[in-house]
């Protein structure tokens, strides 16, 4: 409490001090205006008239300052709007004094009244910025400021420099820019020189004694960003990247720059969303996200809140991640953020009924699943219970309680599956299409590949191995995978949900597949090492359920695939299957799970998914070969 009161009193002391100083500036401005108007010799009568009306003039300027909020401005962050407000206040003050002179006949020269306002503005601005310069220059004692090189001399770079110069967080002192545009060479931005191109970064770091590099090139992605980051990391300087300006405005200058992450150099151009379409089915609705605490589920929740739902329900069996997400969302959006965490399992039909009956969601995003490929090879019964019968519970419950739209997350591993996880996800696609045929609920699945940085994916594993000094383990040098970033995947899931073609399987454009060995090399260089020199790559062989490459569509689907209204989303044609046979085979799968016979479970999955090609020979006796290191391509 003492800290809060002290902070408030300090704020009022500052405002009162500025108010008093500005009153003195009014008198000084009027005196200077008379000197200029009368060539440094003020007529005694003019001086007497002006001084006699000075209390009224001071009152007018003081009132304008308060009414226009001039004492609410934080001058470290002042820009165009603040200067416009200042100019407006003093222009109106001048106008009022001119009117009073005309009406009351004060006997004060009109040019003196106009020049008073002009000089007043100059004095106020000069005083504020002189104080800021003195504090920035001498307020830090003898501590040396961090010297910063900014990559990119465009709007992003100028914004980064301004944040550094204005921030209370003492982010450092920008001393140079680099930019590949030769026209900007030797130019200055805010007094900071453009010293060369990106290729000159190592030399400029030495010449300017750079401590930190800020990458401020928002439109750069993929290979070019990889090259820039590699050059920056080779200097051994701390390297950060410009954050989203909206986050900076919301959370303050300290969040202006974030640490680099692997998705920065593997990402593609930003996804263009049809926000009106998404807003149309999310705004004002109750939205349920199963698996909402997971990597993709949590990002879907973050994205959903942009569209102002009536309530967002985070449903998850693991309370820690769900709690952390809810805390993050409340911190970001305020205590009125319409988020509620519900703990439960999709296997528990009674719990699902309770949730749907209580909250009446109209939109469901189904992201809850067991996805760890080698672990599901060892425990196929658990994969089936959760992925297949959990999804069946959720679909039935959603249909019974009037859900309008059901969006299920699927995977490229459902295409010609070679593992239990992929086979179960293919069965869930069939369950969804079966539900779409028999209910009014709009049901759709979204199929995509690996997501960078998600729990259990290859990136965190490689990073952990690199941090521990290697080696980086690779199952096979020919393994390729499709990748996208977590935000990109979540955004496209929301977009696909807006397309609302019931029974459709939407396939996301994942770009070109990436060789895992190339990914490993990029990551090693990202951390400042050289593959094969400072860090070894060891091939350990394919693990249970892993394939050399993944596919996004089956052969029967590829022939009839169509493009949707969104250029990154395609729709695969449904593959017909007998509903009666499907139900019989599901019953057989349930019986196999009850028998706890893994071979029977795999056989039942094979009957449901004819394209499933299991390879159980890779599982040794005891089925112990499913360590986290085995899951890097899962």
ZIZI-V620211 format. One record per residue. RES is the residue in one letter. SS is DSSP state (2 for helix, 1 for strand, 0 for the rest). OMEGA is omega in whole degrees, -180 to 180 (* if undefined). NEAR is the number of other C-alpha atoms within 10 Angstrom. Layout:
BEGIN
RES:SS:OMEGA:NEAR / RES:SS:OMEGA:NEAR
END
This chain:
BEGIN
X:0:179:6 / X:2:-179:7 / X:2:-179:8 / X:2:-179:9 / X:2:179:10 / X:2:179:10 / X:2:-179:11 / X:2:-179:11 / X:2:178:12 / X:2:179:12 / X:2:-179:13 / X:2:176:12 / X:2:180:11 / X:2:-179:11 / X:2:180:16 / X:2:179:13 / X:2:179:10 / X:2:180:17 / X:2:-180:17 / X:2:179:11 / X:2:-179:13 / X:2:175:21 / X:2:176:18 / X:2:179:13 / X:2:179:21 / X:2:179:26 / X:2:-179:19 / X:2:180:16 / X:2:180:23 / X:2:179:25 / X:2:179:18 / X:2:179:17 / X:2:178:25 / X:2:178:25 / X:2:-179:15 / X:2:-177:15 / X:2:-174:16 / X:0:174:13 / X:0:173:9 / X:0:175:11 / X:0:-174:10 / X:0:175:16 / X:0:-178:11 / X:2:-178:9 / X:2:178:11 / X:2:179:17 / X:2:-178:15 / X:2:179:14 / X:2:-177:14 / X:2:-179:22 / X:2:180:16 / X:2:-179:12 / X:0:-175:15 / X:2:178:15 / X:2:179:13 / X:2:180:12 / X:2:178:24 / X:2:180:19 / X:2:-179:14 / X:2:-179:19 / X:2:180:24 / X:2:180:20 / X:2:178:14 / X:2:179:19 / X:2:179:21 / X:2:-177:13 / X:2:-180:11 / X:0:175:16 / X:0:-178:14 / X:0:-179:20 / X:0:173:17 / X:0:-175:11 / X:0:171:14 / X:0:-168:10 / X:2:176:17 / X:2:-177:17 / X:2:-175:14 / X:0:177:12 / X:0:-177:9 / X:2:-179:8 / X:2:-179:9 / X:2:178:17 / X:2:177:15 / X:2:179:10 / X:2:179:16 / X:2:180:20 / X:2:180:17 / X:2:-179:15 / X:2:-175:24 / X:2:174:24 / X:2:179:18 / X:2:177:15 / X:2:179:24 / X:2:180:23 / X:2:180:14 / X:2:180:16 / X:2:177:22 / X:2:178:21 / X:2:180:12 / X:2:177:13 / X:2:-179:17 / X:2:-176:13 / X:2:-172:9 / X:2:179:9 / X:0:-179:10 / X:0:-176:16 / X:0:179:15 / X:0:180:21 / X:0:178:17 / X:2:177:16 / X:2:178:13 / X:2:180:24 / X:2:179:23 / X:2:-179:19 / X:2:176:19 / X:2:180:27 / X:2:-178:25 / X:2:-180:17 / X:2:178:18 / X:2:180:25 / X:2:179:22 / X:2:-178:14 / X:2:-179:16 / X:2:-180:17 / X:2:-179:13 / X:2:-179:12 / X:2:-178:16 / X:2:-175:14 / X:2:174:14 / X:2:177:12 / X:2:179:13 / X:2:180:15 / X:2:179:14 / X:2:-180:10 / X:2:179:11 / X:2:-175:15 / X:2:-173:11 / X:2:-176:10 / X:0:-177:11 / X:0:-180:11 / X:0:-178:8 / X:0:-177:7 / X:0:-180:8 / X:0:179:9 / X:0:176:14 / X:0:-179:16 / X:1:-170:18 / X:1:170:26 / X:1:-179:31 / X:1:178:29 / X:1:-178:27 / X:0:-179:23 / X:0:176:27 / X:0:-179:17 / X:2:179:12 / X:2:180:20 / X:2:179:24 / X:2:178:18 / X:2:180:16 / X:2:179:26 / X:2:-179:28 / X:2:178:16 / X:2:179:24 / X:2:-176:21 / X:2:-173:20 / X:2:-169:17 / X:0:173:17 / X:0:-176:14 / X:0:179:14 / X:0:-176:16 / X:0:-179:21 / X:0:-175:18 / X:1:176:18 / X:1:-180:25 / X:1:-178:19 / X:1:170:25 / X:1:162:32 / X:1:-180:25 / X:0:-178:23 / X:0:178:15 / X:0:-177:13 / X:2:180:10 / X:2:-178:8 / X:2:-179:19 / X:0:179:17 / X:0:173:14 / X:0:179:14 / X:1:177:14 / X:1:-176:17 / X:0:179:10 / X:0:-177:10 / X:1:-174:18 / X:1:169:18 / X:1:-167:23 / X:1:-180:21 / X:1:180:21 / X:0:179:18 / X:2:-180:19 / X:2:-179:15 / X:2:-175:14 / X:2:-178:25 / X:2:-179:17 / X:2:-180:12 / X:2:177:19 / X:2:179:21 / X:2:-176:11 / X:2:-173:9 / X:0:-179:14 / X:0:-176:14 / X:0:176:22 / X:0:-174:19 / X:1:178:22 / X:1:176:26 / X:1:177:24 / X:1:-176:26 / X:0:179:24 / X:0:-171:20 / X:0:-176:17 / X:0:-175:10 / X:0:-178:17 / X:0:170:17 / X:2:-171:14 / X:2:-179:13 / X:2:178:11 / X:2:176:19 / X:2:180:21 / X:2:-180:15 / X:2:-179:18 / X:2:179:22 / X:2:178:17 / X:2:-180:19 / X:2:-178:27 / X:2:-180:19 / X:2:180:15 / X:0:-177:19 / X:0:175:15 / X:0:172:16 / X:1:-178:15 / X:1:177:21 / X:1:-175:20 / X:1:-179:22 / X:1:179:22 / X:0:173:18 / X:0:-180:13 / X:2:179:17 / X:2:177:10 / X:2:-180:13 / X:2:-179:16 / X:2:-177:11 / X:2:-170:11 / X:2:175:13 / X:0:-173:15 / X:2:-178:21 / X:2:-180:15 / X:2:-174:17 / X:0:-177:24 / X:1:179:22 / X:1:177:15 / X:1:177:11 / X:0:170:16 / X:0:-172:13 / X:0:-179:19 / X:2:180:19 / X:2:-177:16 / X:2:177:22 / X:2:-177:19 / X:0:176:20 / X:0:179:18 / X:0:-177:10 / X:0:-179:12 / X:0:175:13 / X:0:-176:13 / X:0:170:13 / X:0:-173:13 / X:2:179:13 / X:2:179:11 / X:2:-179:15 / X:2:180:19 / X:2:-177:19 / X:2:-179:12 / X:2:180:20 / X:2:-174:24 / X:0:178:18 / X:0:-178:13 / X:0:171:19 / X:1:-174:19 / X:1:179:27 / X:1:176:27 / X:1:175:25 / X:1:-173:26 / X:0:-174:26 / X:0:178:31 / X:0:-178:28 / X:0:-175:20 / X:2:-177:20 / X:2:179:25 / X:2:-179:25 / X:2:178:26 / X:2:175:19 / X:2:178:24 / X:2:179:24 / X:2:-178:20 / X:2:-179:15 / X:2:-177:21 / X:2:176:20 / X:0:-172:13 / X:0:169:18 / X:0:175:16 / X:0:174:19 / X:0:177:16 / X:1:176:20 / X:1:-180:25 / X:1:177:22 / X:1:-176:24 / X:1:-177:27 / X:1:177:25 / X:0:-177:17 / X:0:-170:15 / X:2:-175:15 / X:2:-179:10 / X:2:180:17 / X:2:179:24 / X:2:-179:18 / X:2:178:13 / X:2:-180:22 / X:2:179:23 / X:2:179:14 / X:2:-178:13 / X:2:178:19 / X:2:178:15 / X:2:-175:12 / X:2:-172:14 / X:2:178:13 / X:0:-175:11 / X:0:179:11 / X:0:-180:7 / X:0:-173:18 / X:0:-176:18 / X:1:175:21 / X:1:179:15 / X:1:178:19 / X:1:-179:19 / X:1:179:17 / X:0:-179:18 / X:0:176:20 / X:0:176:25 / X:0:-174:18 / X:0:-176:14 / X:2:-180:18 / X:2:179:12 / X:2:178:15 / X:2:178:20 / X:2:-180:17 / X:2:-179:12 / X:2:-178:19 / X:2:180:19 / X:2:-176:15 / X:2:-170:9 / X:2:177:13 / X:0:178:17 / X:0:177:24 / X:0:177:20 / X:1:179:24 / X:1:169:23 / X:1:-174:24 / X:1:-179:23 / X:0:-179:24 / X:0:179:25 / X:0:165:22 / X:0:-173:17 / X:0:-174:21 / X:0:-169:21 / X:2:-178:26 / X:2:179:28 / X:2:178:25 / X:2:173:22 / X:2:-180:27 / X:2:-176:20 / X:0:-176:15 / X:2:180:23 / X:2:179:24 / X:2:177:16 / X:2:-178:27 / X:2:-180:28 / X:2:-175:20 / X:2:-172:20 / X:2:-176:25 / X:2:-173:26 / X:2:171:23 / X:2:178:20 / X:2:178:26 / X:2:176:21 / X:2:-175:18 / X:2:179:23 / X:2:-179:23 / X:2:-179:16 / X:2:-180:20 / X:2:-180:24 / X:2:-178:20 / X:2:-175:14 / X:0:169:14 / X:0:176:17 / X:0:-177:22 / X:0:-172:17 / X:1:-177:24 / X:1:-178:26 / X:1:-177:25 / X:1:177:23 / X:1:178:23 / X:1:-172:25 / X:1:176:22 / X:2:179:24 / X:2:175:31 / X:2:-179:29 / X:0:-177:22 / X:0:-170:21 / X:0:176:26 / X:0:-177:22 / X:0:-178:26 / X:2:-178:34 / X:2:180:29 / X:2:179:26 / X:2:179:30 / X:2:180:31 / X:2:175:28 / X:2:177:27 / X:2:179:23 / X:2:175:25 / X:2:179:28 / X:2:177:24 / X:2:-179:21 / X:2:180:26 / X:2:176:23 / X:2:178:19 / X:2:-179:21 / X:2:-180:21 / X:2:-171:14 / X:2:-178:9 / X:0:176:14 / X:0:-178:14 / X:0:176:23 / X:1:-176:23 / X:1:178:29 / X:1:177:28 / X:1:179:29 / X:1:-174:25 / X:1:177:28 / X:1:-174:25 / X:0:-176:23 / X:1:-179:22 / X:1:-176:22 / X:1:173:23 / X:0:179:19 / X:0:-177:15 / X:0:177:15 / X:0:-179:18 / X:0:-172:19 / X:2:-174:24 / X:2:179:22 / X:2:179:16 / X:2:179:19 / X:2:-179:22 / X:2:179:19 / X:2:180:12 / X:2:180:17 / X:2:-180:19 / X:2:179:11 / X:0:175:10 / X:0:177:13 / X:0:-1:17 / X:0:172:18 / X:1:-176:24 / X:1:-177:20 / X:1:-177:23 / X:0:180:21 / X:0:-178:19 / X:0:-179:17 / X:0:-178:12 / X:0:176:20 / X:1:179:20 / X:1:170:21 / X:0:-180:22 / X:1:166:20 / X:1:-179:21 / X:1:179:20 / X:2:178:21 / X:2:-180:21 / X:2:180:20 / X:2:-178:25 / X:2:-180:23 / X:2:-179:19 / X:2:174:24 / X:2:178:25 / X:2:-180:24 / X:2:179:21 / X:2:178:29 / X:2:179:28 / X:2:-179:20 / X:2:166:17 / X:0:172:18 / X:0:-172:17 / X:0:-179:22 / X:0:-176:23 / X:1:169:23 / X:1:-180:28 / X:1:-179:29 / X:1:-179:27 / X:1:175:23 / X:0:-176:17 / X:0:-177:20 / X:0:180:11 / X:0:177:10 / X:0:-177:15 / X:1:174:15 / X:1:-177:17 / X:2:179:23 / X:2:176:20 / X:2:177:14 / X:2:179:18 / X:2:-180:21 / X:2:179:18 / X:2:-179:20 / X:2:179:23 / X:2:179:25 / X:2:178:20 / X:2:180:23 / X:0:173:17 / X:0:179:18 / X:0:177:19 / X:0:-179:15 / X:1:179:17 / X:0:179:12 / X:0:178:8 / X:0:-174:13 / X:1:-179:19 / X:0:171:18 / X:1:-176:18 / X:1:178:15 / X:1:-175:14 / X:0:178:13 / X:0:-180:13 / X:0:-179:19 / X:0:-177:23 / X:0:175:28 / X:0:-177:26 / X:0:178:23 / X:0:176:18 / X:0:-179:15 / X:0:178:15 / X:0:178:22 / X:0:180:18 / X:0:180:22 / X:0:174:21 / X:0:-178:15 / X:2:-179:11 / X:2:-180:12 / X:2:-174:17 / X:2:-177:13 / X:0:-175:11 / X:0:-177:11 / X:0:180:16 / X:1:178:15 / X:1:177:13 / X:0:178:13 / X:0:179:11 / X:0:-171:15 / X:0:178:11 / X:0:-178:18 / X:1:177:22 / X:1:177:21 / X:1:179:23 / X:1:180:22 / X:0:179:18 / X:0:176:16 / X:0:-176:10 / X:0:173:9 / X:0:-178:12 / X:0:180:9 / X:2:-178:13 / X:2:178:9 / X:2:-180:11 / X:2:-180:18 / X:2:178:14 / X:2:-179:13 / X:2:175:18 / X:2:177:20 / X:2:178:13 / X:2:178:19 / X:2:178:26 / X:2:178:18 / X:2:179:15 / X:2:178:20 / X:2:179:21 / X:2:-179:12 / X:2:-178:12 / X:0:178:14 / X:0:-175:14 / X:2:180:16 / X:2:178:12 / X:2:178:17 / X:2:-180:23 / X:2:179:25 / X:2:179:17 / X:2:175:20 / X:2:179:25 / X:2:178:19 / X:2:179:16 / X:2:-175:24 / X:0:-176:21 / X:0:-180:11 / X:0:178:16 / X:0:-178:23 / X:0:-176:16 / X:0:175:19 / X:0:-176:14 / X:2:-178:15 / X:2:-178:8 / X:2:179:14 / X:0:180:17 / X:0:177:10 / X:0:-178:8 / X:0:176:7 / X:0:-178:13 / X:0:-172:11 / X:0:-179:18 / X:0:179:18 / X:0:178:10 / X:2:-180:14 / X:2:-179:20 / X:2:-170:24 / X:2:-168:22 / X:0:176:23 / X:0:-175:27 / X:0:*:24
END
